[in-house]
Amino acid sequence: MPEEPARHILVVDDDPTMRHMIADYLTDQRFRVSAVGDGEAMARILRDRPVDLIVLDMKLANEDGLDLLRRLGSPPEAPVIIITGHRRDEADRVVGLELGADDYVTKPFSLRELLARIRAVLRRRDAAARRPAGGARRVRYRFAGWELDMRTRLLKSPAEEVLTLTAGEFNLLVAFLRSPQQVLSREQLLAGSRVHGEEVFDRSIDVQILRLRRKLEANPSEPKLIVTERGAGYMFSAAVEVG
């Protein structure tokens, strides 16, 4: 059997020492690595060759890493792991996850941790890609004028607008739709959203809730469908029909 080609990782970090350290380590782990220091070089690599995963530092000297993440689209075509500078930089982590990043590491981090997160994100993407389009049961969930098609993973609004969900958003919404009008803890939502053997793409249920609210709610700051139950978790308030 022919050997599979090495996965291509794009590392974006303006610190030459960190950039080369990550690149050398990942190369030793049999990845193909492109390591660049700015957004222009990142765009050039993405234009010229396929990339399997991007490692993106949020704290670049002359550019905002969040702006670079926005340029990748939401969700980005390639999965993204962001690097944040300090544990107190929670705002950057949350915004990065909202913009579609799949995971994050916080400086200082070990290269083994970064490798583990890269492999985990790639496994999840591979699992999603291998799943046959017709493998899911032809089930539709209907609620408050919305309709979710389980086969296509497309969400149709009451105005007939079709929305595409990320894997994390889809899995979390399905967890709600399977237990409507019940208070679910964060732990229950995390467990319930691991459908089809695929995990939620980031470590924050709250971030995924925020993403879903922005797609479902007329006013995300005053949600009517996904309601916060203080100290308990969340509840999907609408009645749900399955057919």
Residue pairs with C-beta under 8 A, 6 or more apart in sequence:
5 32
6 30
6 31
6 32
7 31
7 32
7 52
7 53
7 122
8 31
8 32
8 33
8 34
8 49
8 50
8 51
8 52
8 53
9 26
9 31
9 32
9 33
9 34
9 51
9 52
9 53
9 54
9 55
9 118
10 33
10 34
10 35
10 36
10 42
10 45
10 46
10 51
10 53
10 54
10 55
10 78
11 19
11 22
11 23
11 26
11 33
11 34
11 35
11 36
11 54
11 55
12 36
12 37
12 38
12 39
12 41
12 42
12 54
12 55
12 56
12 57
12 60
12 65
12 68
13 19
13 22
13 35
13 37
13 55
13 57
13 60
13 83
14 37
14 38
14 57
14 60
14 61
14 62
14 63
15 57
16 37
18 57
19 35
19 36
19 37
20 35
21 111
22 33
22 35
22 55
22 111
22 114
23 33
23 35
25 111
25 115
26 33
26 115
26 118
27 33
29 115
31 118
34 45
34 49
34 51
36 42
36 44
36 45
37 60
38 60
38 62
38 63
39 60
39 63
39 67
39 68
39 71
42 54
42 56
42 68
43 71
45 51
46 78
51 78
52 78
52 79
52 122
53 78
53 79
53 80
53 81
53 118
53 121
53 122
54 72
54 76
54 78
54 79
54 80
54 81
55 80
55 81
55 83
55 114
55 118
56 65
56 68
56 69
56 80
56 81
56 82
56 83
56 101
57 65
57 82
57 83
58 65
58 66
58 82
58 83
58 84
58 85
58 89
58 92
58 96
59 65
59 83
59 84
59 85
60 68
65 82
65 92
65 96
66 92
66 95
66 96
66 99
69 76
69 80
69 82
69 96
69 99
69 100
69 101
70 99
72 78
72 80
72 100
73 100
74 99
74 100
75 100
75 166
76 100
76 101
79 102
79 121
79 122
79 125
79 201
80 100
80 101
80 102
81 101
81 102
81 103
81 104
81 105
81 114
81 117
81 118
81 121
82 92
82 93
82 96
82 101
82 103
82 104
82 105
83 104
83 105
83 106
83 107
83 109
84 92
84 93
84 96
84 104
84 105
84 106
84 107
85 92
85 106
85 107
86 106
86 107
87 106
89 106
93 104
93 106
94 204
94 207
96 104
97 104
97 202
97 204
97 207
98 207
98 210
98 211
100 166
101 202
102 121
102 124
102 201
102 202
103 117
103 120
103 121
103 201
103 202
103 203
104 202
105 113
105 114
105 117
121 201
124 167
124 198
124 199
124 201
127 196
127 197
127 198
128 167
128 198
131 196
133 151
133 152
134 151
136 150
136 151
136 196
137 150
137 151
138 150
138 151
139 150
139 151
139 242
139 243
140 147
140 148
140 149
140 150
140 242
140 243
141 147
141 148
141 150
141 174
141 177
141 240
141 241
141 242
142 148
142 240
142 241
142 242
142 243
143 177
143 180
143 225
143 236
143 238
143 239
143 240
143 241
144 158
144 225
144 238
145 157
145 158
146 155
146 156
146 157
146 158
146 216
147 155
147 156
148 154
148 155
148 156
148 173
148 174
148 177
149 155
149 156
150 174
153 164
153 165
153 170
154 162
154 163
154 164
154 165
155 162
155 163
155 164
155 165
155 173
155 215
156 162
156 163
157 163
163 215
165 173
165 215
166 201
166 211
167 198
167 200
167 201
168 193
168 200
168 201
168 202
168 208
168 211
169 208
169 211
169 212
169 215
171 193
171 194
171 195
171 196
171 198
171 199
171 200
172 189
172 193
172 200
172 205
172 208
172 209
172 212
173 212
174 192
174 193
174 195
175 184
175 188
175 189
175 192
175 193
175 195
176 184
176 189
176 226
176 234
176 236
177 236
177 240
178 192
179 188
179 192
179 236
180 236
180 237
180 238
180 239
180 240
181 235
181 236
181 237
181 238
181 239
182 235
182 236
183 229
183 232
183 233
183 234
183 235
184 192
184 233
184 234
184 235
184 236
185 232
185 233
186 205
186 206
186 233
186 234
188 233
189 205
189 233
189 234
190 200
190 205
193 199
193 200
193 205
193 208
194 200
200 208
202 208
209 226
209 234
210 220
212 226
213 220
213 223
213 225
213 226
214 220
216 225
216 226
217 223
217 224
217 225
217 226
218 224
224 237
225 236
225 237
225 238
226 234
226 235
226 236
226 237
227 234
227 235
227 236
227 237
228 234
229 235
